[in-house]
Amino acid sequence: QGGHNVSNDVSSVLTEQIKLGNQLRNETSTFSIISNWLPEDLRALMDLAVCWMHDYPACALALFSVILEHGLRLEWCKVNHRPQDQTAQTGRYYVTLDGHGQRSQHELLLHPYIQDSGKINALIEHLGAGTIALLSDLFCSASGPNIRAALGHGVWDHFIDRDLERMAGQDQKKQETQEFLKPMVSLLVLALYQTALESNTCTISSNTARFCYSPKFSFAATTRQSLVSVRKQLCHLWNLLEDCKSFP
């Protein structure tokens, strides 16, 4: 039930981004750009995710999430000159998309600074503010969908189970998972596309407009939204009190 509530919140807040993601899902060039950014060993997985995204969205979402995180990890290693962090190492955590609560134990892809050196994380400037803000909203913000955590900690296991049952021909009810996860899949396609586009420096010139997106689920954004709501309620209360003055 909690997963449904998060999806509804995301759908109402990120309407324009979901619409753009829907458009990208239906364009062949979208996945060509993404695949060209990915290393060869991830391209077959990407093709499988694309094949699954319409009929088995939960499974596609899991694959897209893994692909995006590892693609970002490789990009982080490249721009920060840390090739040793491309693969898992004994006694060390992977560089990950989320996990801010354990940031003292491992590097974070979207953190402004590299933990063990204190240097600026070059990936932030490399991808641009808009793409970083979108990725942060989708994966790192407390009030956002936290896609990686939801998948990794079993919040959406029910939907993955339903997809697997349908693959095996045991369950023909697909409406529930499709409607719930369709916006999430579109948002991940948008995130993958923008990351690939921004990472391909050959296609970006100083005159090219970069992706624009303002955070919607960050602490600052949600605090601002709460203050705006409080102000509206106080104005409403003030108007009610003014109306009361007119009564004898």
N, C-alpha and C positions, 0 to 999 in steps of 0.2 A: 504493500500500500504506500509505504514511504517513497518507493521508487516512482510510483505514479504521480505523487504530489510534486516531486522534484521536476519530473518531465513537464507537468503542466506549468510550473513556474518558468521553466526555461522556454517553453513554447510561447508564453505570453510576453516575456522580456526580450527574447532574441528573434523576433518575428522576421526582421529584415535579413538577418544572417541565415536563418533556416531557409528562407526563400532563395537566397543566393546559392546555398548548398544544394537545394533541389535542382536548380538550373544546372549546376556543375555536374551533378550526378548523371544527367542526361546528355552530356557532351563527351564524345570519345576523346577529344584533345585533353580533357582534364586528367584522365588517367595516364595518358602518354607523358604529360609533363611530370606527374608524380613518379611514374616508373623510371623515367630518365634520371630523376634525382636519387632514387634508391640504388643501393648496391645490387649486383646481379642476383645474389642469393636470397633477396627478399622479393624479387619481382614475381616469382611463381605464387608466393603467398598473397601478394597484392592482386594478382589475377583471380585467385580463388575468392578473396574478399569481395571483389567486384561482382563475381558470378553469384555470390550468396546474398548481396545486399538487398535485393528485392523480395526474395522468398524466405530467407533466413537471416533477418536483420540482427538478431542478438549475436549469432556466430560471426557475422560480418563485423559487427561493432568490436568484438573481442580481437579479431585479426587486425582491423584498422588501428586500434589502440596500441597493440604491440609493434606494428610497423612504424607508426608515427613516433613512438618513444625511442625505438632503436635508431631510426633515421635521424632524429634530433640528437641522440647521443653521439653518433658519428660526426654530425655537424659541429657539436660542442667540442669534441676532441680535436677536430681539424682547426677551427678558428682560435682555440685556446692553446694550440700546440701541445696537446697531451695525448699522443697516440696510445700510450700505455693503458688508458682508461676505456679503450674500445671494447675490450673483452673482460670477462669476469676474472678476478684475481683472488688467490687464497688469502683469507683474513681481511678482505676489504669488501665493502658494499659497492654495488653498481652505482653509477651516476643515474639518477631517476627523475621522473617528472614531478612526482609529489613526494610526500614524506618530510614536510617541514618540521614536524615534531621531533624528528631524529636527524636534523641537519648537521648536528655536531659529529655524526658518525659517517656521513657520506655527502658527496657533492650533489647539488640540485641543478638541473638543466636551466631553470628559469630564474635562479637567484641572481641578484645584481653582482655579487662577488663570488670568487672562488674561495671555498672555505679554508683550504690548507695553505694558501699563499696570500690571501687578502687582495689579490689582483682583481680588476674589473672583469666580469664575465663578457667576453667579446661576442657571445651569441646574441646578447640583447640588442646591440647596435646592428649586428649582421642581419637579423630578421626584421628589425624595425619595431617601433612602439605598438602599432596596431596588431601585428601578428602575435607579439609577446602578450599583449593584453587579452587577446582571444584565447590563447593557450592557457593563460593563468586562470581565466574565468572557467574554462572547461575542466581543468585538472587540479587547480590549487586553491581555489577560493572556498571558504567554509560554507557559504550559502549557495554555491554553484552545484552542478551535477556531479563533480568529482568522479569523472568517468573511469579513470584508472583504478581508483580505490573501490568504486562500486563493483567493477568487474573482478578485481583481485580479492575482495573480501566477501564475495558471494551474494551481494545485494540483488543482482540480476540473474542468479543461477536458475531461477524458475523459468525465465524467458529463454535461456540457453537450452534448458532441458526440453522445452516445448519445441524448439527448432530441431533438436536432435531426434525427437520423437517423430516429427514430420518427415525428416530425412529418411527415417526407417519405415515410413508409411503407417505409423501407429497413431498419429494425431492429425486430423485434417482441419483443426480450428486454428487459423493463422491470424485472424483479425486482431486479437488482443495484442500480440507481440508487435505486429506491424504498426498499428496505430500508436502504441506507446513509444517504440524505439525509432520510428521513422525520422523524427526531428534530430535525435542524437546522431544517427548515421549521417544525415545531411551536414550537421555541424562538424563531424569528424572529417568528412570529405572536404569541406571548406578549409579546415585547419591543415590538412595534408597538402591541399593545393596551394594555399598561401605560403606555407613553409617551403615547399618545393620551388615556388616562383621566386620568393625572396632569396633563397639560397643559390639560385642560378644567377650569379653576378653578371653573366654575359648578356642577360636579357634586361638588366636594370641599369639605366643611365641616370645621371644627376637630374635629368629633366622628367624622369618617370615618376608619376604620383604613386606613393606607397599606400598600402592598405590602411584604411582609416577605421578604427574601432576604439570606442571608449569603454573602459571596464564597467560591467553591470553588477558583478557579484563580489568585487573586492570589498575590504572593510570600509574604505573611504566612500565607495559608491553606495553601499547599503546604508551607511550612516547618513549620508546626504539625503537618500531617499526617505529615511525615517524622519529626519528633521523637516523635510518638505511636507510629509504627511502630518506631523505634529502641528506645523504652522497652519495647514488647511483646517485642521480640527479646531485650533484656537480661534481662527477667523470665523468659523461656523458658530462657535460658542459666543464670540463677541456679538455677532449678528442676532443671535437668539436673545442675549441680554438687552441689546438695543431695542428689540421688538417688545420685550417685557416692559420697558419704560413707558411705552405708549398706552399700556393698560392703566385704568384708574386704580 
